[in-house]
Amino acid sequence: MFDLGTQFVASVARDPDALALVDGSLRLTYADWFRRISAVVAGLDAMGLRPGDRLVSIMQNRWEAATLHWACQFAGVVLVPINWRATTDEIAFALTDSGARALARDAAAARVATDLSCLVAGTPPEPGETGFDALIAAAAPEARPRGNADFVSLMLYTSGTTARPKGVPRRHRAERAAAIAHVAQNQYARGERTLGVMPLYHTMGVRSLLAMALVGGAFVCLRRFDPAAALALIETERLTNLYLVPTLYHDLLHHPDFRRRDVTSVRKLGFAGASMTDALLRALTESFRPDLFVNHYGSSEIYTFTIDPDAPRKPGSAGRAGINQQIRVVRLNGAGPDDLAAPGEEGEIAALASSDEAFEGYWNRPEATARALRDGWYYTGDTGHFDPDGDLFVTGRVDDMIITGGENVSPVEIERCLSLHPAVSEVAVAGLPDPRWGRVVTAFIRRAAPVAAGALDAHCRASALAAFKRPRRYVFVAEIPRSPVGKLLRRKLVAGEYTEAPTEDTP
């Protein structure tokens, strides 16, 4: 199998004059971009980096971040991208844990004291630092790939919502297999144009970046998400596909500019990172009328678990195993991966660890690896069940399960029900401590219109939701706490880390 550097060379040879990268007024063809990538490879050499060395990158989605990603693939350097909002402590942890030899940053990144070589984007370099502009201004020979498919391409860090983040090293062959699968499963055609707003420290951003190169497509950078700016780019750049988390779709759809902008060029929608409510799924289908609407369920460790290529067909379904995968639902606290849950029975979702897209273990975390990889299967930590048709439904996290009065209640089913009420803008469900029930099902609601708890309870009673699953408490909040990539942070609700809606807004 190709390494990713060889893949990019092939893309340049095939489509040298095709639009490859857009960032504001900067527009690069594949040939133009390859020259800049080659210059950055020469710069990495000058910084003393060698194949296998780790480089931590802390940048927004700008042309320099996308260029550095590809330059590392040529140089054999392991890219370690982290959240540009990271604190100094989080950056220091990543530098130490990864054993980094160099750092790349832009002006948005927090400054840390370090003796490492530093590459700087979008801001004047300080003494001892190197600027991207100086690198690309220097003449450099065309880069040639120095690794092979077994080299490590990058190391992503998991979100670390309950403990220190874990490094997930991924080889070139796994990255390329995932990119090819992404192209196939989203039916991308030659010359696609995508919105490059999902962070390049996140699996979804990396998927979009690599997939566009495979099809001679354009990656249109949006450095940080802003719905008005995103809608403007969709219209002016005639974007053909979107691959976003549900939160960003929600914000696009509810922005005042949505009805004023031409979004008809977008024919393919894809989402991942979190479940999508039935109401949002319906609204997006009606507003975009896409040719394809894909629900992609996966993780940093194994990019694709399942795909539903027609998400509106069966709301809530994550579909069936991707082209590089097999999926099981095993009994909670079962004897092993062969102890399968029956159809309709909730259990833990497990994915085949020998997938072409899979990682091989966490960085320097043998105990975490042993917990996650068991007898050839990766235990995802997600709960779910198969329906009678064989489609997978993801119901939450094992740790999110609410045990109330001895019953197991999954929050996702309740969230789907409440999302269909017209006065509900966003909803999250969690179990709060209760002296009688152990945990009491609590719905946290961000309203789109005035509504009282009694009306929401009546809505749940009129639905197919079982009585013991109905929320016993409703809390109206100003915002639902989420991570920078839109993942619901249920633990913050349980810990009381939220802001209630102003009293005057409460009906």
Residue pairs with C-beta under 8 A, 6 or more apart in sequence:
1 149
1 172
1 173
1 176
1 177
2 10
2 149
2 172
2 176
3 73
3 145
3 147
3 148
3 149
3 151
3 172
3 173
3 176
4 70
4 73
4 145
4 153
4 172
4 175
4 176
4 210
5 70
5 73
5 74
5 143
5 144
5 145
5 146
5 147
6 145
7 176
7 213
7 214
8 34
8 37
8 70
8 73
8 74
8 213
9 34
9 145
11 30
11 213
11 214
11 216
12 30
12 31
12 33
12 34
14 216
15 30
15 190
15 216
16 29
16 30
16 31
17 29
17 30
17 31
18 29
18 30
18 191
18 216
18 217
18 218
19 27
19 28
19 29
19 193
19 218
20 28
20 29
20 30
20 32
20 33
20 212
20 213
20 216
20 217
20 218
20 219
21 27
21 28
21 33
21 63
21 66
21 67
21 218
21 219
21 221
22 28
22 218
22 219
22 220
22 221
22 237
23 62
23 63
23 221
23 223
24 221
26 63
28 36
28 63
30 216
33 67
33 70
34 142
34 143
35 136
35 140
35 142
36 63
36 67
36 136
37 67
37 70
37 71
37 74
37 143
38 74
38 140
38 141
38 142
38 143
39 135
39 136
39 137
39 138
39 140
40 67
40 68
40 71
40 132
40 135
40 136
41 71
41 74
41 75
41 140
41 143
42 135
42 138
42 140
42 141
42 143
43 71
43 119
43 130
43 135
43 138
44 55
44 71
44 72
44 75
44 77
44 102
45 75
46 130
47 102
47 117
47 119
47 130
48 101
48 117
49 55
49 75
49 77
49 101
49 102
49 117
50 76
50 77
51 75
51 76
51 77
51 146
51 147
51 151
52 76
52 77
52 78
52 151
52 152
53 77
53 78
53 101
53 102
54 77
54 78
54 80
54 98
54 99
54 100
54 101
54 155
55 68
55 72
55 77
55 78
55 79
55 80
55 100
55 101
55 102
55 103
55 104
56 80
56 81
56 82
56 91
56 94
56 95
56 98
56 100
56 102
56 103
56 104
57 65
57 68
57 69
57 79
57 80
57 81
57 82
57 103
57 104
57 105
57 200
57 201
58 81
58 82
58 83
58 84
58 86
58 91
58 103
58 104
58 105
58 106
58 109
58 110
59 65
59 68
59 81
59 84
59 104
59 105
59 106
59 108
59 109
59 121
59 200
60 84
60 106
60 108
60 199
60 223
60 224
61 196
61 197
61 198
61 199
61 200
61 205
61 221
61 222
61 223
61 224
62 106
62 121
62 122
62 221
62 223
63 221
64 104
64 106
64 121
64 122
64 132
65 81
65 104
65 106
65 121
65 200
66 196
66 200
66 209
66 219
66 221
67 132
68 79
68 104
68 119
69 79
69 81
69 154
69 200
69 206
69 209
70 213
71 77
71 143
72 78
72 79
72 153
72 154
73 145
73 147
73 153
73 172
74 143
74 144
74 145
74 146
75 143
75 146
76 146
76 147
76 151
78 152
78 153
78 154
78 155
78 169
79 153
79 154
79 155
80 94
80 98
80 100
80 154
80 155
80 157
80 167
81 154
81 156
81 199
81 200
81 201
82 90
82 91
82 94
82 157
82 201
83 90
83 199
83 201
83 484
84 106
84 108
84 109
84 199
84 201
85 108
85 484
86 94
86 109
86 110
87 110
88 110
88 111
88 112
90 165
91 109
91 110
91 112
92 112
93 164
93 165
94 100
94 157
94 165
95 103
95 112
95 114
95 116
97 164
97 167
97 363
97 364
98 155
98 167
98 363
100 116
101 116
101 117
102 116
102 117
102 118
102 119
103 112
103 114
103 116
103 117
103 118
103 119
104 118
104 119
104 120
104 121
105 118
105 119
105 120
105 121
106 120
106 121
106 122
106 123
107 122
107 123
108 224
117 130
118 125
118 128
118 129
118 130
119 129
119 130
119 131
119 132
119 135
120 126
120 129
120 130
120 131
120 132
121 131
121 132
122 132
124 131
125 131
125 134
147 172
148 172
149 171
149 172
149 173
149 176
150 171
150 172
150 173
151 171
151 172
152 169
152 170
152 171
152 172
153 170
153 171
153 172
153 174
153 175
154 169
154 170
154 175
154 206
155 167
155 168
155 169
155 170
155 363
156 167
156 168
156 170
156 201
156 202
156 203
156 206
156 300
157 165
157 166
157 167
157 168
157 201
158 165
158 166
158 168
158 300
159 165
159 483
159 487
160 166
161 483
161 487
161 489
161 491
162 399
162 491
166 362
166 363
166 365
166 368
167 362
167 363
167 364
167 365
168 300
168 301
168 359
168 362
168 363
169 359
169 360
169 361
169 363
170 359
171 360
173 356
174 303
174 356
174 357
174 358
174 359
175 206
175 210
176 210
177 324
177 356
177 357
178 207
178 210
178 303
178 304
178 324
178 356
178 357
179 207
179 210
179 211
179 213
179 214
180 214
181 303
181 304
181 322
181 323
181 324
181 356
181 357
182 188
182 207
182 210
182 211
182 303
182 304
183 211
183 214
183 215
184 323
185 294
185 296
185 304
185 307
185 309
185 322
185 323
186 211
186 241
186 243
186 268
186 270
186 292
186 294
186 296
187 268
187 292
187 309
188 211
188 212
188 214
188 215
188 217
188 241
188 268
189 215
189 240
190 215
190 216
190 217
191 215
191 216
191 217
191 218
192 212
192 215
192 217
192 218
192 240
192 241
192 268
193 212
193 217
193 218
193 220
193 237
193 238
193 239
193 240
193 241
193 265
194 208
194 211
194 212
194 217
194 218
194 219
194 220
194 239
194 240
194 241
194 242
194 243
195 220
195 222
195 230
195 233
195 234
195 239
195 242
195 243
195 244
196 205
196 208
196 209
196 219
196 220
196 221
196 222
197 205
197 221
197 222
197 224
197 225
197 230
197 244
197 248
198 204
198 205
198 208
198 243
198 244
198 245
198 485
199 205
199 484
199 485
200 206
200 209
202 273
202 485
203 272
203 298
203 299
203 300
203 303
204 243
204 244
204 245
204 272
204 273
204 485
207 243
207 303
208 219
208 243
209 219
211 217
212 218
212 219
213 219
218 237
220 233
220 237
220 239
222 229
222 230
222 233
225 248
225 251
227 248
227 251
227 252
227 255
227 257
227 258
228 255
228 257
230 248
230 252
231 252
231 255
231 257
231 258
231 261
231 263
232 257
232 261
233 239
234 242
234 261
234 262
234 263
234 265
234 266
235 261
235 262
235 263
235 265
238 265
239 265
239 266
240 265
240 266
240 267
240 268
241 266
241 267
241 268
241 269
241 270
242 249
242 266
242 268
242 269
242 270
243 270
243 271
243 272
243 296
244 252
244 270
244 271
245 271
245 272
245 273
245 274
245 485
245 486
245 487
246 271
246 273
246 274
246 275
246 276
246 277
246 280
246 486
247 274
247 482
247 486
248 486
249 269
249 271
249 276
249 280
249 284
250 280
250 426
252 258
253 280
253 283
253 284
253 287
254 425
258 287
263 287
263 288
266 288
266 290
267 290
267 291
267 292
268 290
268 291
268 292
268 293
268 294
269 284
269 288
269 290
269 292
269 293
269 294
270 292
270 293
270 294
270 295
270 296
271 294
271 295
271 296
271 311
272 295
272 296
272 297
272 298
273 485
273 486
273 487
274 486
274 487
274 488
275 316
275 394
275 412
275 415
275 416
276 295
276 311
277 415
277 416
277 419
277 420
277 427
278 315
278 316
278 416
278 419
278 420
279 419
279 420
279 424
280 419
281 293
281 311
281 312
281 315
282 312
282 315
284 290
284 293
285 293
285 312
292 309
292 310
293 310
293 311
293 312
294 307
294 308
294 309
294 311
295 307
295 308
295 311
295 317
295 318
295 319
296 304
296 307
297 304
297 305
297 306
297 307
297 318
297 319
297 392
297 394
298 304
298 305
298 306
298 322
299 305
299 380
300 359
301 358
301 359
301 372
301 378
302 325
302 351
302 353
302 355
302 357
302 358
302 359
302 378
303 357
304 322
304 323
304 324
304 325
304 355
304 357
305 318
305 321
305 322
305 325
305 327
305 349
305 351
305 380
305 392
306 318
306 319
306 320
306 321
306 322
306 325
306 327
306 392
307 319
307 320
307 321
307 322
307 323
308 314
308 317
308 318
308 319
308 320
308 391
309 319
311 317
314 391
315 416
316 393
316 412
316 416
317 387
317 391
317 392
317 393
318 384
318 391
318 392
318 393
318 394
319 391
319 392
320 327
320 390
320 391
320 392
321 327
322 357
324 355
324 356
324 357
325 351
325 352
325 355
325 357
326 351
326 352
326 355
327 349
327 350
327 351
327 352
327 392
328 337
328 340
328 349
328 350
328 351
328 377
329 340
329 341
329 345
329 346
329 347
329 348
329 349
329 350
329 384
329 385
329 386
329 392
330 336
330 337
330 338
330 339
330 340
330 341
330 347
330 348
330 350
330 377
330 379
331 339
331 340
331 341
331 345
331 347
331 348
332 341
332 346
332 347
332 348
332 383
332 398
334 341
334 347
334 348
336 374
336 375
337 350
337 374
337 375
337 376
337 377
340 347
341 347
341 385
341 386
343 385
343 386
343 387
343 388
343 390
344 385
344 386
344 387
344 388
345 385
346 383
346 384
346 385
346 395
346 408
346 410
347 383
347 384
347 385
348 379
348 380
348 381
348 382
348 383
348 398
349 380
349 382
349 383
349 384
349 392
349 394
350 377
350 378
350 379
350 380
351 358
351 377
351 378
351 380
352 358
352 376
352 377
352 378
353 373
353 376
353 377
353 378
354 376
358 378
361 369
361 373
362 368
362 369
362 372
371 379
372 378
372 379
373 379
381 397
381 398
381 399
382 394
382 396
382 397
382 398
383 394
383 395
383 396
383 397
383 398
383 400
383 401
383 410
384 392
384 393
384 394
384 395
385 392
385 393
385 395
386 392
386 393
387 393
394 412
395 410
395 411
395 412
395 413
396 410
396 411
396 412
397 490
400 410
400 411
400 430
400 490
401 408
401 409
401 410
402 408
402 409
402 410
402 411
402 429
402 430
402 431
402 439
402 441
403 409
403 431
403 438
403 439
404 431
404 434
404 437
404 438
404 439
404 440
404 441
404 468
405 437
405 438
405 468
407 468
409 431
409 441
409 468
409 469
411 428
411 429
411 430
411 431
411 490
412 429
413 465
413 469
414 429
414 441
414 443
414 460
414 465
414 469
414 470
414 471
415 427
415 428
415 429
417 459
417 460
417 463
417 465
418 424
418 427
418 429
418 443
418 445
418 456
418 459
418 460
418 471
419 426
419 427
420 459
420 463
421 451
421 455
421 456
421 459
422 448
422 449
423 447
423 448
423 449
423 450
423 451
423 455
423 456
424 445
424 446
424 447
424 448
424 451
424 456
425 446
425 447
425 448
426 445
426 446
426 480
427 443
427 444
427 445
427 446
427 480
428 443
428 444
428 480
428 488
428 490
428 493
429 441
429 442
429 443
429 444
429 471
430 442
430 444
430 490
430 493
430 494
431 439
431 440
431 441
431 442
431 494
432 439
432 440
432 442
432 473
432 494
433 439
433 440
434 440
437 472
440 472
440 473
441 469
441 470
441 471
441 472
441 473
442 471
442 472
442 473
442 474
442 475
442 493
443 456
443 471
443 473
443 474
443 475
444 475
444 476
444 477
444 480
444 493
444 498
445 451
445 456
445 474
445 475
445 476
445 477
446 476
446 477
446 478
446 479
446 480
446 501
447 476
447 501
447 505
450 505
450 507
451 507
452 507
453 474
456 471
456 474
457 470
457 471
457 474
460 470
460 471
461 470
475 498
475 500
476 500
476 501
476 505
476 506
477 498
477 499
477 500
477 501
478 498
478 499
478 500
478 501
478 502
479 498
479 499
480 488
480 498
481 488
481 489
481 492
481 493
481 497
481 498
482 488
482 489
483 489
492 498
